[in-house]
Amino acid sequence: MTERQNIYEAIGGVDKIDELVDRFYDLMALEPHFAELRAMHPQDSASSREKLKFFLTGWMGGPDVYSPKYGHPMLRARHLPFKIGLQERNQWLACMYRAMEECGIEGNVAKQLEESFFNTADWMRNQAN
């Protein structure tokens, strides 16, 4: 079993991913310090929520539900139209880390996810600062 499969199972599977993503988007909409991040998303977040839920399910080691519906994730290509610098990366991470905390994802699992989220978010940057 891979590390990510352990994460998917350790956090509680799809139910916890649904909770995490919903809290992430709720925080993004409610907290003023995530306003720039929120502005990068459509007004109706239903599609964005579904895509992130589906993506994270497979990314964390669960079933691949993203690709059959949306094709290969192509994360960088799909995000190229958006300016993603340090501020955007840091807002995304702060929002996700807070959502994780509020959803009770803690300990070694949280540390592994934080590291993986940081590496992925930093790789998504397309601006120097």
Backbone bond lengths (Angstrom), bond angles and torsions (degrees), N, CA, C in turn:
res aa  C-N    CA-C-N  psi(-1)  N-CA   C-N-CA  omega(-1)  CA-C   N-CA-C  phi
1 M - - - 1.445 - - 1.530 108.93 -
2 T 1.331 117.55 136.19 1.457 120.71 -179.25 1.517 110.56 -81.60
3 E 1.335 114.53 167.77 1.468 120.90 178.17 1.521 111.16 -58.11
4 R 1.331 116.77 -43.20 1.468 119.41 -178.27 1.532 111.07 -68.20
5 Q 1.322 118.59 -35.14 1.464 119.51 175.76 1.521 109.33 -61.91
6 N 1.309 116.60 -39.54 1.448 119.94 176.65 1.523 110.46 -62.60
7 I 1.314 117.95 -39.15 1.464 121.39 179.35 1.518 110.09 -64.82
8 Y 1.312 117.95 -48.22 1.465 121.37 179.69 1.523 110.32 -55.08
9 E 1.307 115.91 -48.27 1.462 120.18 179.97 1.520 111.54 -70.26
10 A 1.328 116.84 -40.16 1.465 120.94 -176.01 1.530 112.34 -65.32
11 I 1.316 117.29 -33.96 1.471 117.61 -178.54 1.519 112.77 -83.72
12 G 1.318 117.83 -13.57 1.463 119.79 179.00 1.508 114.08 111.38
13 G 1.326 117.03 15.97 1.462 120.54 174.24 1.508 114.51 70.96
14 V 1.316 114.24 -151.99 1.460 121.66 -171.07 1.524 112.80 -62.18
15 D 1.317 118.50 -33.58 1.468 120.06 -179.92 1.524 111.26 -62.35
16 K 1.329 116.88 -41.14 1.463 120.56 179.63 1.529 110.46 -72.02
17 I 1.323 117.42 -35.65 1.466 119.81 176.67 1.522 109.56 -64.14
18 D 1.320 117.59 -43.44 1.466 120.57 177.05 1.528 110.74 -58.49
19 E 1.319 116.39 -45.92 1.469 121.05 179.50 1.529 110.67 -61.95
20 L 1.324 116.63 -44.73 1.457 122.27 -178.86 1.528 111.30 -61.40
21 V 1.310 116.68 -49.64 1.462 120.32 -178.10 1.525 111.36 -65.73
22 D 1.320 117.30 -40.87 1.459 119.24 178.13 1.525 110.72 -63.13
23 R 1.323 117.76 -41.50 1.463 120.06 178.87 1.517 110.31 -66.98
24 F 1.319 117.85 -39.87 1.468 122.60 177.66 1.531 110.23 -56.36
25 Y 1.321 117.47 -51.04 1.469 120.19 -178.59 1.524 111.70 -70.50
26 D 1.319 117.79 -33.39 1.469 120.09 176.17 1.522 110.49 -64.37
27 L 1.319 117.36 -45.47 1.469 121.07 177.75 1.518 111.05 -61.23
28 M 1.316 116.01 -42.08 1.458 120.83 -179.70 1.535 110.50 -59.25
29 A 1.322 116.15 -38.15 1.459 120.78 -178.74 1.530 112.52 -79.06
30 L 1.320 117.39 -29.12 1.465 121.24 -172.70 1.531 114.18 -92.19
31 E 1.309 117.81 -32.81 1.460 121.43 -172.02 1.530 111.52 -93.35
32 P 1.330 117.50 122.15 1.474 120.82 -178.64 1.527 113.82 -57.95
33 H 1.340 117.96 -32.42 1.461 119.12 -177.75 1.528 113.13 -75.37
34 F 1.334 117.71 0.33 1.461 121.40 172.26 1.528 111.18 -109.45
35 A 1.322 117.52 16.29 1.471 122.09 -174.38 1.526 112.67 -60.18
36 E 1.330 117.37 -41.70 1.472 119.66 -179.20 1.526 110.40 -65.86
37 L 1.303 116.06 -38.72 1.460 120.62 177.33 1.522 110.42 -64.68
38 R 1.316 116.56 -44.28 1.472 121.23 -179.76 1.523 110.79 -61.82
39 A 1.335 116.17 -38.21 1.470 121.18 -177.63 1.525 112.43 -63.92
40 M 1.310 117.71 -19.66 1.462 121.52 179.80 1.530 111.89 -80.75
41 H 1.322 117.18 -6.87 1.462 122.22 -175.68 1.522 110.73 -110.49
42 P 1.321 117.69 156.12 1.466 120.20 177.35 1.531 111.13 -62.67
43 Q 1.318 116.23 153.75 1.465 121.10 178.78 1.527 110.91 -54.51
44 D 1.320 116.60 -47.52 1.463 121.43 175.97 1.521 107.49 -88.82
45 S 1.325 116.06 113.58 1.465 120.34 -173.76 1.529 113.91 -88.73
46 A 1.322 118.53 5.25 1.467 120.74 -175.36 1.531 112.33 -56.87
47 S 1.307 117.48 -47.01 1.464 120.81 -179.15 1.529 111.15 -67.02
48 S 1.330 116.75 -41.74 1.468 120.66 178.58 1.517 110.49 -62.91
49 R 1.322 116.62 -41.43 1.463 120.48 178.40 1.532 110.42 -61.10
50 E 1.329 116.10 -47.47 1.462 119.15 -178.75 1.518 110.85 -61.23
51 K 1.318 116.84 -45.40 1.464 119.98 -178.46 1.520 111.54 -61.74
52 L 1.348 117.17 -42.69 1.459 118.83 179.66 1.525 110.76 -68.31
53 K 1.312 118.06 -39.42 1.475 120.72 176.83 1.522 110.67 -60.32
54 F 1.316 116.13 -47.57 1.458 120.01 -179.02 1.523 110.83 -64.26
55 F 1.339 116.45 -43.97 1.457 120.09 -179.49 1.525 110.91 -62.39
56 L 1.338 117.04 -50.43 1.463 120.09 -177.36 1.523 112.45 -62.85
57 T 1.317 117.33 -32.23 1.466 120.16 178.31 1.522 110.09 -56.98
58 G 1.313 117.98 -50.50 1.464 121.06 178.91 1.515 112.74 -73.31
59 W 1.321 117.33 -38.96 1.472 122.76 -177.43 1.518 110.89 -62.52
60 M 1.340 116.85 -33.11 1.461 120.79 179.97 1.529 112.66 -88.42
61 G 1.327 117.70 0.13 1.453 120.39 175.27 1.510 115.49 108.44
62 G 1.326 117.23 3.59 1.456 120.44 176.32 1.517 110.71 -84.21
63 P 1.303 117.27 -167.13 1.468 120.23 -179.17 1.530 111.74 -65.48
64 D 1.317 116.18 149.63 1.461 121.94 177.62 1.523 108.41 -80.64
65 V 1.313 116.30 95.37 1.461 120.77 178.80 1.526 111.62 -104.28
66 Y 1.335 117.17 -13.01 1.462 120.77 -179.42 1.530 111.69 -76.19
67 S 1.315 116.48 -55.85 1.471 120.87 -172.80 1.521 114.80 -58.69
68 P 1.331 119.76 -42.26 1.464 118.19 179.43 1.532 113.31 -60.44
69 K 1.313 117.00 -29.56 1.466 120.24 -178.13 1.524 113.07 -93.31
70 Y 1.350 116.97 -39.26 1.463 120.67 -171.88 1.519 114.51 -116.55
71 G 1.319 118.17 -3.43 1.453 120.64 -176.58 1.516 110.88 85.44
72 H 1.318 115.74 -172.87 1.458 120.77 179.99 1.530 108.86 -58.58
73 P 1.348 118.38 138.15 1.462 119.87 -177.02 1.529 114.93 -58.82
74 M 1.319 118.98 -35.46 1.472 121.95 179.95 1.534 111.08 38.74
75 L 1.315 116.56 56.58 1.464 121.09 -172.61 1.524 113.83 -52.59
76 R 1.308 117.29 -52.19 1.474 119.12 -177.82 1.529 111.08 -63.15
77 A 1.296 117.33 -45.21 1.469 120.27 -178.56 1.528 111.06 -61.82
78 R 1.316 117.63 -41.76 1.465 120.81 -178.92 1.526 112.29 -69.00
79 H 1.331 117.26 -23.36 1.462 120.84 -178.05 1.532 113.25 -101.42
80 L 1.329 118.38 -2.50 1.465 120.76 -178.91 1.532 114.32 -58.60
81 P 1.321 120.40 -32.57 1.468 118.64 178.53 1.536 114.14 -65.27
82 F 1.324 117.32 -12.19 1.457 121.06 -176.62 1.523 110.73 -106.33
83 K 1.333 116.11 141.15 1.458 121.37 174.61 1.523 107.21 -74.22
84 I 1.327 115.61 114.72 1.454 120.49 178.56 1.526 107.76 -123.06
85 G 1.311 114.15 102.09 1.459 121.97 177.23 1.511 109.78 -114.57
86 L 1.312 115.56 -160.40 1.464 120.16 -179.13 1.523 112.04 -62.31
87 Q 1.346 117.24 -42.94 1.463 120.09 -178.69 1.524 111.12 -61.96
88 E 1.319 117.38 -46.19 1.467 120.91 -179.35 1.526 110.83 -65.67
89 R 1.322 115.84 -43.86 1.467 119.77 176.99 1.524 110.44 -58.69
90 N 1.324 116.22 -48.02 1.461 120.50 -177.08 1.525 112.21 -66.15
91 Q 1.327 117.80 -37.33 1.462 119.87 176.57 1.533 110.43 -65.55
92 W 1.327 116.93 -43.66 1.462 119.83 179.27 1.523 109.90 -59.73
93 L 1.337 116.20 -46.96 1.461 120.23 -179.13 1.522 111.52 -63.89
94 A 1.328 117.73 -45.29 1.468 120.67 -179.59 1.519 110.78 -60.63
95 C 1.304 116.69 -41.00 1.459 121.29 178.99 1.529 110.47 -65.95
96 M 1.321 117.30 -44.41 1.463 120.72 -179.61 1.522 111.25 -68.24
97 Y 1.328 117.53 -42.53 1.465 119.93 179.67 1.527 110.63 -62.97
98 R 1.321 116.92 -39.89 1.467 119.52 178.20 1.526 110.68 -66.56
99 A 1.317 116.89 -41.59 1.466 120.72 177.44 1.529 109.94 -60.42
100 M 1.334 116.58 -42.31 1.461 120.21 178.25 1.523 110.67 -59.60
101 E 1.311 115.58 -46.81 1.466 120.30 -179.59 1.526 110.83 -60.65
102 E 1.324 116.51 -46.72 1.462 120.79 -178.01 1.523 112.90 -68.38
103 C 1.324 116.74 -21.94 1.468 121.09 178.06 1.526 111.75 -92.91
104 G 1.324 117.23 2.97 1.460 120.69 176.14 1.513 114.92 79.60
105 I 1.324 117.46 21.26 1.467 120.56 175.68 1.524 106.16 -88.14
106 E 1.326 116.04 113.92 1.460 119.70 -172.05 1.518 111.23 -144.28
107 G 1.307 115.72 -178.91 1.464 121.89 176.72 1.515 112.88 68.64
108 N 1.339 115.18 -148.46 1.471 121.00 -177.05 1.522 112.57 -61.96
109 V 1.324 116.46 -35.14 1.467 119.73 179.21 1.522 109.20 -63.13
110 A 1.326 117.13 -44.60 1.463 120.86 179.12 1.524 110.29 -62.08
111 K 1.317 117.18 -42.23 1.472 120.52 -179.91 1.526 110.90 -62.90
112 Q 1.325 116.37 -43.41 1.468 119.84 178.57 1.531 110.53 -62.93
113 L 1.327 116.57 -43.97 1.465 119.72 179.53 1.519 111.47 -65.64
114 E 1.332 116.61 -42.91 1.468 119.56 179.32 1.518 110.91 -58.05
115 E 1.309 116.98 -44.07 1.464 120.80 179.33 1.533 110.77 -64.47
116 S 1.314 117.12 -45.29 1.463 120.88 179.66 1.527 111.33 -65.29
117 F 1.336 116.47 -43.00 1.467 119.58 177.52 1.523 110.75 -62.65
118 F 1.330 117.55 -42.71 1.456 120.11 179.10 1.527 110.69 -60.32
119 N 1.322 116.99 -48.94 1.469 120.51 -178.58 1.520 111.42 -59.68
120 T 1.327 116.61 -42.74 1.465 120.01 -179.77 1.520 110.83 -69.11
121 A 1.324 117.40 -45.23 1.468 120.69 -179.26 1.522 111.12 -63.95
122 D 1.310 117.10 -38.68 1.460 119.58 179.29 1.524 110.77 -68.60
123 W 1.323 116.89 -36.30 1.465 121.80 177.76 1.540 110.65 -65.91
124 M 1.332 117.09 -26.37 1.475 121.11 -178.52 1.525 112.56 -76.92
125 R 1.334 117.55 -14.94 1.458 120.24 -178.34 1.520 110.36 -58.71
126 N 1.346 114.46 135.94 1.463 120.11 175.48 1.529 111.18 -126.08
127 Q 1.320 115.23 11.72 1.461 123.22 176.53 1.529 107.78 -129.27
128 A 1.324 116.94 145.93 1.468 120.23 -177.56 1.520 112.34 -67.39
129 N 1.345 116.96 -36.06 1.464 118.30 -179.14 1.502 112.61 -134.51
